[in-house]
Amino acid sequence: MIRIEITSEPVNVRSGNKDGKQWSRREQPAYVHTGHAYPARFLISLGDTGTPYAPGTYTLDPKSLAVGQYGDLQIARVLHLTPVKA
């Protein structure tokens, strides 16, 4: 089981203009527990309208995984998390 921890709700919003098109990206900090002594920090992309995750412990939802056109395992750009029940 991949364990992901959200410690706060603030969302970072980055935006800009590329080739005349406006873009924005909403991200929330999280930590993934990989079996090492300390979890690794990463950013979860929330998409344009995604609701931030509440602080807590989550697992990676199977909707976040796909098989690519060459049979390789891929992780979606926008992750879906499932809360871990205490």
C-alpha positions in Angstrom: 0.0 0.0 0.0 1.3 3.4 -0.9 0.8 5.8 2.0 0.4 9.5 1.3 0.1 12.1 4.1 -1.4 15.5 3.8 -0.4 17.9 6.6 -2.1 21.1 5.6 -4.7 22.4 3.2 -3.1 25.5 1.6 -3.0 25.3 -2.2 -0.2 26.8 -4.2 -1.4 28.5 -7.4 1.0 29.1 -10.2 0.0 30.8 -13.4 1.6 32.3 -16.5 1.4 32.9 -20.2 2.9 30.6 -22.8 2.6 31.3 -26.5 -0.2 33.8 -25.8 -2.3 31.3 -23.7 -2.9 31.8 -20.0 -2.3 28.8 -17.8 -2.7 28.0 -14.1 -1.8 25.1 -11.9 -3.1 24.3 -8.5 -0.9 22.2 -6.2 -1.0 20.9 -2.7 2.0 19.7 -0.8 2.0 16.1 0.4 4.4 13.4 1.6 4.8 9.8 0.3 6.1 7.1 2.6 8.4 4.9 0.5 9.9 2.7 3.3 12.8 5.0 4.0 13.5 6.7 7.3 11.7 9.9 6.2 8.8 10.5 3.8 9.5 12.3 0.5 7.7 15.6 -0.1 6.0 16.1 -3.5 3.2 18.3 -5.0 -0.3 16.9 -5.9 -1.8 18.6 -8.9 -5.4 19.5 -8.2 -6.3 20.4 -11.8 -8.3 23.6 -12.5 -11.1 23.1 -10.0 -10.0 20.3 -7.7 -10.9 20.6 -4.0 -7.9 20.4 -1.7 -7.5 17.3 0.4 -8.0 17.6 4.2 -5.1 16.8 6.4 -4.8 13.1 7.0 -3.5 9.8 5.6 -4.5 8.5 2.2 -3.7 5.7 -0.2 -3.3 6.0 -4.0 -6.7 5.2 -5.6 -6.6 2.7 -8.5 -8.1 5.4 -10.7 -4.6 7.1 -10.6 -3.0 4.2 -12.5 -3.2 3.2 -16.1 -1.4 1.0 -18.6 0.3 3.0 -21.4 0.2 2.3 -25.1 3.4 0.2 -24.8 2.2 -1.8 -21.8 4.0 0.2 -19.2 2.5 1.3 -15.9 1.7 5.0 -15.7 0.5 7.3 -12.9 -2.0 10.0 -13.8 -1.0 13.7 -13.8 -3.9 14.4 -11.4 -3.9 11.9 -8.6 -6.9 10.5 -6.8 -6.5 9.7 -3.2 -8.6 7.5 -0.9 -8.7 8.3 2.9 -7.3 5.6 5.2 -9.8 4.6 7.8 -8.5 4.7 11.3 
